């Protein structure tokens, strides 16, 4: 297996992009990544997406966008793994380059959601739950995560207001991200007064649905300096799975797929949690961010909320989270989210994150979660000397 580096990145601003069809969003992000890397040859295209067939009526999405980018004839594959589609598409590109079969892989995550009524979006999203035992009885992902949060609060004697630092931090970081959807500060009072969605989850515990696309270009590390003054090496890449349904898990509060994926990535990268300079956590809901921190080993069970309460998750904290706004404030265009996380990690490691720059960032981690923790991919990156 060859070492692999990222040499180009591109993204479009997240938001309600009703004037552009899904393939145009992907094309814009992909062309930006090509321009950033100056690469003239692409060998394979991988596109992460969850809902193109459900909402846009478009299958064969990868072939469509490859054609419109001017790459007719190359291998082009769509990867679907619910909200982890983008991160797992990246892993497919990484494996292709690492294997030696591909030299230059272009990976994109894209989603177009806001052209459709909320009921259709909710129905599409809940297709990532257990169809027989969750969605068939009326569950939504808010309800599923609400059960997880209820159990967490009961088990560890945690109050709902203790989760507030996580969305507050995300919004604070999004203010300085021109590509974020919700670029405004959030106060504790606003969090406490927010409308209840599914008790105990309120509106400000939830990430917004939106449109967006982000892309990167991968190549062998030995070639990377030819195309980028600051290539970023992929040190770890690991996927793990768990049951789709919460009730089938041995421990409701232990996200096993998160733990396994992180453990494998740490082992590959030969690092430990304390070596990570920042973490792009999958904060689709406040509880998911907290539970992920605990499963990854950044905190003991029941203590994850205190990383926020103790001020450790800000840009200058012990473990900066969601450095450009995360899913909560940048937005969560589901199939594209994993790629936004990776592009933002690249900005940190390149030293191009502006006011949100983590000082001396050398090793970063991005974790993308599908379903309620059933499919998880973790990546660890390092700035090359």
C-alpha positions in Angstrom: 0.0 0.0 0.0 1.2 3.5 -0.9 1.1 6.5 1.3 -1.6 9.0 0.1 -1.8 12.8 0.3 -4.5 15.4 -0.4 -3.3 18.0 -3.0 -6.4 19.9 -3.9 -9.6 21.1 -2.2 -12.8 22.8 -3.3 -16.2 23.7 -1.9 -19.3 25.7 -2.5 -21.1 27.8 0.1 -23.7 25.8 2.0 -27.2 27.0 2.0 -30.5 27.0 0.0 -29.1 26.8 -3.5 -32.4 26.4 -5.3 -31.1 28.0 -8.5 -28.6 25.2 -9.2 -29.3 21.5 -9.9 -27.4 18.9 -8.0 -24.8 18.1 -10.7 -23.8 21.7 -11.0 -23.0 21.9 -7.3 -20.8 18.9 -7.6 -19.1 20.3 -10.8 -18.3 23.6 -9.1 -16.7 21.9 -6.1 -14.7 19.5 -8.3 -13.4 22.2 -10.6 -12.3 24.2 -7.6 -10.3 21.2 -6.4 -8.8 20.6 -9.8 -7.8 24.3 -10.0 -6.3 24.2 -6.5 -4.1 21.2 -7.3 -3.2 22.1 -10.9 -3.7 18.4 -11.8 -4.4 17.7 -15.5 -5.2 14.0 -15.3 -7.9 12.4 -13.2 -8.0 8.6 -13.1 -11.2 8.0 -11.1 -14.1 9.9 -9.6 -16.0 9.0 -6.4 -19.1 10.8 -5.5 -20.7 10.6 -2.0 -24.5 11.2 -2.0 -27.5 9.9 -0.1 -30.6 11.3 -1.7 -30.2 12.0 -5.4 -32.5 9.2 -6.5 -35.1 9.9 -3.8 -35.2 13.7 -4.0 -33.7 14.7 -7.4 -34.8 11.6 -9.3 -31.2 11.2 -10.5 -29.3 7.9 -10.5 -25.9 7.5 -12.2 -24.9 10.7 -10.5 -21.1 10.1 -10.6 -21.2 9.5 -14.3 -23.2 12.6 -14.8 -20.9 14.9 -12.9 -17.8 13.3 -14.4 -19.2 14.1 -17.9 -19.9 17.7 -17.0 -16.4 18.2 -15.5 -15.0 17.0 -18.8 -13.9 13.6 -17.5 -15.9 11.4 -19.8 -14.3 7.9 -20.0 -12.9 7.7 -16.5 -14.1 5.4 -13.7 -17.0 7.1 -11.9 -18.8 5.6 -8.9 -21.5 6.9 -6.5 -21.1 5.9 -2.9 -24.2 5.8 -0.6 -23.8 5.3 3.1 -26.5 7.7 4.4 -25.0 10.7 6.2 -21.5 9.1 6.0 -21.6 8.9 2.2 -19.1 11.7 1.8 -16.5 10.3 4.2 -16.8 6.8 2.8 -16.5 8.1 -0.8 -13.2 9.7 0.4 -12.1 6.3 1.8 -12.8 4.7 -1.6 -10.7 7.2 -3.3 -8.0 6.8 -0.7 -8.0 3.0 -1.1 -7.8 3.3 -4.9 -4.7 5.5 -4.7 -3.1 3.5 -1.9 -3.5 0.2 -3.9 -1.6 1.6 -6.9 -4.4 1.1 -9.3 -5.1 4.9 -9.4 -2.7 7.8 -9.3 -5.2 10.7 -9.1 -8.6 10.3 -7.5 -11.2 13.1 -7.4 -13.7 12.7 -4.5 -16.8 14.8 -4.1 -19.7 14.8 -1.6 -22.9 16.5 -2.8 -26.5 16.9 -1.6 -29.5 18.9 -2.8 -32.3 18.9 -0.2 -34.1 22.2 0.1 -36.0 22.0 -3.2 -38.4 19.7 -1.5 -41.0 19.9 1.4 -39.9 19.1 4.9 -42.0 15.9 4.9 -40.2 14.5 1.9 -36.8 15.3 3.3 -37.7 13.7 6.7 -38.9 10.6 4.9 -35.7 10.4 2.9 -33.5 10.8 5.9 -35.2 8.2 8.0 -34.5 5.6 5.3 -31.2 5.3 7.0 -32.9 3.9 10.1 -34.2 0.3 10.4 -37.2 0.3 8.0 -39.1 -2.5 9.8 -38.6 -1.5 13.4 -37.9 2.3 13.4 -39.2 4.2 10.4 -42.2 1.9 9.9 -43.6 2.9 13.3 -43.2 6.6 12.7 -39.7 7.3 14.0 -37.7 10.2 12.7 -34.0 10.9 13.3 -34.8 13.6 15.8 -36.9 11.1 17.8 -34.2 8.5 17.6 -31.6 10.9 18.9 -34.0 12.2 21.5 -34.2 8.7 23.0 -30.4 8.6 23.1 -30.3 12.0 24.8 -33.0 11.0 27.3 -31.1 7.9 28.3 -27.8 9.9 28.6 -29.4 12.5 30.9 -31.0 9.9 33.1 -27.9 7.6 33.3 -25.4 10.4 34.1 -27.6 12.9 35.9 -27.0 15.5 33.1 -29.3 18.5 32.5 -30.3 19.5 29.0 -28.7 23.0 29.4 -25.3 21.2 29.9 -25.3 20.5 26.1 -25.5 24.2 25.2 -21.7 24.8 24.8 -21.6 22.6 21.8 -24.0 24.5 19.5 -22.8 27.8 20.9 -19.2 26.8 19.9 -20.3 25.7 16.5 -22.1 29.0 15.8 -19.2 31.1 17.1 -16.8 29.3 14.7 -19.3 29.6 11.7 -19.2 33.4 12.0 -15.8 33.4 10.4 -16.6 30.8 7.8 -17.8 32.4 4.5 -19.1 29.0 3.4 -21.3 28.4 6.4 -25.0 28.6 6.4 -25.8 29.9 9.9 -23.2 32.7 10.4 -24.4 34.2 13.7 -23.6 33.9 17.4 -25.8 31.8 19.6 -26.4 32.6 23.3 -27.1 30.3 26.2 -30.5 32.1 26.7 -31.5 31.4 23.1 -30.5 27.8 23.5 -32.6 27.4 26.7 -35.6 29.0 25.1 -35.6 27.2 21.8 -38.7 25.4 20.5 -38.9 21.8 21.5 -38.7 19.3 18.6 -38.6 15.9 20.3 -38.1 16.1 24.1 -35.4 16.7 25.2 -34.0 17.8 21.8 -34.8 21.4 20.9 -34.4 23.3 17.6 -30.9 24.4 18.5 -29.7 20.9 19.3 -30.3 20.1 15.6 -28.2 20.7 12.5 -30.0 22.2 9.5 -30.8 20.5 6.2 -29.3 22.3 3.2 -27.6 22.1 -0.1 -23.8 21.9 -0.8 -20.8 20.2 -2.3 -17.1 19.8 -1.4 -14.3 17.9 -3.1 -10.7 16.9 -2.8 -8.0 15.4 -5.0 -5.8 12.5 -3.8 -2.5 11.3 -5.1 0.5 9.2 -3.9 2.5 11.1 -1.3 5.7 10.6 -3.3 4.2 12.8 -6.1 2.3 15.3 -3.9 4.9 18.0 -3.8 4.8 18.4 -7.6 1.2 19.7 -7.3 0.9 21.4 -3.9 3.1 23.5 -1.7 1.3 22.0 1.4 0.2 18.4 0.8 -1.6 16.8 3.7 -1.0 13.1 4.4 -3.7 10.6 5.2 -2.4 8.9 8.3 -5.4 6.8 9.2 -8.7 5.7 7.5 -11.1 3.3 9.1 -14.8 2.2 8.8 -16.9 0.3 11.3 -20.5 -0.6 11.6 -23.2 -1.3 14.2 -26.9 -2.2 14.1 -29.1 0.3 12.4 -31.7 0.2 15.2 -30.9 1.5 18.7 -32.8 -1.3 20.4 -30.4 -3.9 18.9 -27.3 -2.5 20.6 -25.7 -4.0 23.7 -25.2 -0.6 25.3 -27.4 2.3 24.1 -24.9 4.9 25.2 -21.8 3.3 23.8 -21.4 4.1 20.1 -19.5 0.9 19.1 -19.0 1.8 15.5 -17.5 5.2 16.5 -15.2 3.5 19.0 -14.0 0.8 16.6 -13.5 3.2 13.7 -11.6 5.6 15.9 -9.5 2.9 17.4 -8.5 1.5 14.0 -7.6 4.9 12.7 -5.5 5.7 15.8 -3.6 2.4 15.4 -3.0 3.1 11.7 -1.8 6.6 12.4 0.2 5.5 15.4 -1.3 8.2 17.6 -3.5 8.5 20.6 -6.4 10.8 21.4 -4.2 13.3 23.2 -2.1 13.7 20.0 -5.1 15.1 18.0 -4.9 18.9 17.6 -8.5 19.4 16.5 -11.6 17.2 15.8 -14.2 17.7 13.1 -16.9 15.8 15.0 -20.2 14.7 13.5 -22.5 17.1 15.5 -25.8 16.4 13.7 -27.3 16.6 17.2 -25.7 17.8 20.4 -26.0 14.3 21.9 -24.2 12.7 19.0 -21.2 15.0 19.4 -21.0 14.2 23.2 -21.4 10.5 22.7 -18.8 10.5 19.9 -16.2 12.2 22.1 -16.7 9.5 24.8 -16.6 6.6 22.3 -13.4 8.0 20.7 -11.6 8.1 24.1 -11.5 11.9 24.5 -13.6 11.6 27.6 -14.8 9.0 30.1 -18.4 7.9 29.7 -20.8 10.5 31.2 -18.1 13.2 31.1 -18.2 14.4 27.5 -20.5 17.3 28.3 -17.8 18.7 30.6 -15.4 19.3 27.7 -17.9 21.9 26.6 -18.8 23.2 30.1 -15.1 23.5 31.0 -14.3 25.5 27.8 -12.1 22.9 26.2 -13.8 22.7 22.8 -13.1 26.3 21.5 -10.4 27.2 18.9 -7.9 27.8 21.8 -9.1 24.9 23.9 -7.7 21.5 24.7 -9.6 19.9 21.8 -11.0 22.3 19.3 -14.3 21.0 17.8 -16.1 21.9 14.6 -13.6 24.6 13.8 -15.5 26.0 10.8 -19.0 25.6 12.3 -19.6 21.9 12.1 -22.8 20.3 11.0 -24.8 22.5 13.4 -23.8 25.9 11.9 -22.0 25.2 8.6 -24.9 23.1 7.7 -25.5 19.4 7.1 -26.0 18.6 3.4 -25.9 14.9 4.3 -24.0 13.2 1.5 -21.6 16.1 1.3 -21.0 16.6 5.1 -18.1 14.2 5.3 -16.3 16.0 2.5 -16.9 19.4 4.1 -15.3 18.1 7.3 -12.2 16.9 5.3 -11.9 20.1 3.3 -12.1 22.1 6.6 -9.5 19.9 8.2 -7.2 20.6 5.2 -7.7 24.3 5.7 -6.6 24.0 9.3 -3.5 21.9 8.4 -2.6 24.2 5.6 -2.8 27.1 8.0 -5.5 28.8 5.9 -8.4 28.9 8.5 -8.1 32.6 9.1 -9.6 33.7 12.4 -10.5 30.1 13.2 -6.9 28.8 12.8 -5.9 26.3 15.5 -2.4 27.3 16.6 0.3 24.9 15.4 -2.2 22.4 14.1 -0.3 19.3 12.9 -2.6 16.3 13.3 -6.4 16.6 12.7 -9.2 14.1 12.8 -12.6 14.0 11.0 -15.3 11.5 11.7 -18.4 11.1 9.6 -21.4 9.1 10.9 -24.2 7.4 9.0 -27.6 6.7 10.6 -27.7 6.9 14.4 -24.1 5.5 14.6 -24.5 2.5 12.4 -21.9 3.4 9.8 -18.8 5.4 10.9 -15.7 6.4 9.1 -12.8 8.1 10.8 -9.8 9.8 9.1 -6.6 11.2 10.6 -4.5 13.7 8.7 -1.0 15.2 9.2 0.7 18.2 7.8 3.8 17.1 6.1 7.0 18.8 7.2 
